[in-house]
Amino acid sequence: MFSLPAISIVIVTLAGFIGAFVDTVVGAFIQEERRCVVCGDLTEDKHHCERQTVFDRGVPKITNNVVNFICTSSAALIILLFV
């Protein structure tokens, strides 16, 4: 088997928590949200209830995939800072 230094485990764990925090903040405040014109639900989809949705809040074009990229990148950057 292999062994990892304790500091490596701490850094990776810290990076994971920071990545999750960034995901929460960016997702809540920056991610584009759209509203269904039929049922009024908030969604990230461009179509809902077989109709096109309208922009409601957030930053246009910042989809969930962009948010995931940002949070993963932030975790990777944290690790790079400690290497």
Stockholm file with secondary structure:
# STOCKHOLM 1.0

chainA/1-83         MFSLPAISIVIVTLAGFIGAFVDTVVGAFIQEERRCVVCGDLTEDKHHCERQTVFDRGVPKITNNVVNFICTSSAALIILLFV
#=GR chainA/1-83 SS CCCCCHHHHHHHHHHHHHHHHHHHHHHHHTSCEEECTTTCCEESSSEETTEECEEEESCTTCCHHHHHHHHHHHHHHHHHHHC
#=GC SS_cons        CCCCCHHHHHHHHHHHHHHHHHHHHHHHHTSCEEECTTTCCEESSSEETTEECEEEESCTTCCHHHHHHHHHHHHHHHHHHHC
//
